[in-house]
């Protein structure tokens, strides 16, 4: 193919620029590809899909107002649906981190939809006489209302998936809570033996933390349902008809099937993006819980011969290229890293959101990339944690029971019967001699075997609260 055929020439404010003839994007995207190569990868696919949904809603609204003729509006909507369905993404190439508050992505989507719509009507790519990226696809819009609205739509869709994954993880933990309810283990504080508990109680505590995360995610979605579409440049709706402003969010609600509403104060919704900090903080809280639980499991499964060896993880891959037979807790480690990444994303989101100035925040591309990447990682991490770790986890019950029996920490259970001072003397003797607490307590003559059996039984040691004998009944 000759050079003349391989390129077309398009024009913008800066001047003429050659664009690949087969490209669905145009001059604005080509400029952005020259200017931005920061992240090295395109915007998140869910953001691209959401941008296309906004374009479809705008076209439908403009058609209802006769601002677009039926043929043009239909072609734009059909092209937008292709992008929403995951097609043509190879042509939406602008870098995820870009200047201009997201203008490059907005124009990239405008150009791809315009060229695809024109192609549907029999026109060549780059011929914008019938369907123009700005005059038709971007009609009555600004990047400043399209981009943050699309980000909210993308985040809501991912939050729905995350909530489902959190629910699955919660269910697996609750299943293990029931399955392991009667299996005793040593509880620890500051990594030292403390008091006995059960594996069921341990998994139940983790399940409760994850349940809180599920509720937080469910509630935070309400914050994102309020959008500023129709606000155009700064929130005043300049260049957009009043009827468009009042109708377009309803059209987007129909397109996305999400319960969206227009912000009452469009200036506030355009310049203040604290909602993303709030949502990110909730995701960070979930990440903290994921990290803590995965870290606990790694520790409880350590060894297996020279560690705690309380939990048995399903082997999912060989652990070492040099140590034969070694199996590592790789799922827990991957989950922990996803959690760390979200905590990092939260810091980036906080910095970006606080950096808005006057009527606009120019750093929403960083917010979008961090928030959507964090959500995607958490969704995958929750799924892997539930399906490849928690669902397949086992308990080394005999080893855990041995640890409880040989630990002098169980002496705490004897305090109601013997008092703190006598129990302390027994603990010191057990620590110094290595003898069992039960044996040393029996030798004091202050407690009989029946009472020892009762106080050191799993039921008594893990029962909520204690029922000490009156002092007068003690020997």
C-alpha positions, 0 to 999 in steps of 0.5 A: 500500500502506498504512503498516500493510501496508508494515511489520511490527513485530519485537522485540529487547532494545532494544524494538520496531522496524518492519521492511519487510514484504517484507524477509527480514531482521529486527530485528537487521539493521534495528538494524545498518543504523541503526548502521553505515554506515562502509564504505558497502557490504555484506560480501564476497559470498564471506563471505556464501556461507561463512556460509550454508555454516556454517549448513547444516552446523550444521543438518545436525549438529543434525538428526543429534543430533535437536536440530532436527526433520527439517522445520525442518532441511531448510527451513534447509538449503534456504534456506542453499543458496540464499544459498550459491548467491548468492541473497538477497544483496540482503537481507544488507545490513549494513555490511562494517565493524561493531562486535560482532566480526561479530554483525550479519552473523551475525544478518543471515544468521540472519534471512534464512535463517529467513525464507526457510525459514519462507516455504518452510513456508508462514509469513509473514516475521517469523513465527518460531514455526516457524523462529527466527533464533537458536533454530533457525538459530543453534542451538549457535553463536556469532558468535565461532566462526561468523564466523572459520570462515566467513572461513577458508572464504571465504579458502580458496575465493579462494586456490584461484582466486588460485593458478590465476591465478598459475599462468596468469601464470607460464605466460605468463612462461615462454612468453615466456622461451622465445620471447625466449631468443636476443634480446639486451638491456642489463641495468641496475643502479641504472638504469645500463648494466651487462651484456648479458642476454637478454629470455628471461632477464629473463622467466625471472627474473620467472617464477621469482618468480611461481613462488615466489608460487604455492608460498607460496599453495599452502602457506598454505592449510593454515593456514586449514583449521583452524577453531574451529567448535563453540567457541561464545563463547570456546572452551569450547563452552558451550551446545553438546553435546559430540557437536555439537562433534565432528561439526559440522566434518565436516559443514562439510567435506562441505558445502564440499568443503574439507579442514577440521579442528577446532582442537585448542585451541579457546580459542587458535583463538578469540582468536588470529588470527595466521594471517590475518597470515601469509596476508596477508604471503604475499599482500603478497609476491605484491603486491611481485612484481607491482609490481616486474614491472609497473614493470619492464615500464613502464620497458622499454616507455617512450618509445617514441621517447624512452625505453628502447623495449625492449618493445612493449605491445599497445595496449588503449585510447587514452592521452590526452584531449589528446595524440593518438596516446599509448598508456599502459601501463594494464594495468601501472598497474592491476596496480601499484595492485592490488599497492599496495592489497594492501600497504595491506590487509596493514597493516590486517590486521596492526593489526586482528589485533594488537588482539584482547583477552583471549578475542576479537578484535573487529576481525575484520570489518576483517580479513575485508574487507581480506583478501577484498578484497585476494584479489579484487583480486589474482585480477583483476590476475593475470588481466589481467596475464597475458591482456592484457599478458604474452601480447600483449607484443613485443620491439623486438629491433633497438633493444635490440641497438643499445643493447647495441652502442653501450653502453660497458658491454660493455667488462666482457666484455673484462676477462678478455682485457685486464685491468681497467685497460685495459678502464677506459681503453677505457670512458673513451674510449668515454664521452668520444668516443661511439665503439664499444667494439669499435672502440677495443679493436681499436685497442689491438692487444691483441686480434684480431677473432676474440677480439673477436667471441667475447667480444662475442657474445651467447652469451659475454656471457650465458653463466653464468660466464666462462672467462678466458684465462691471463695468459700468453696475453694480449698 
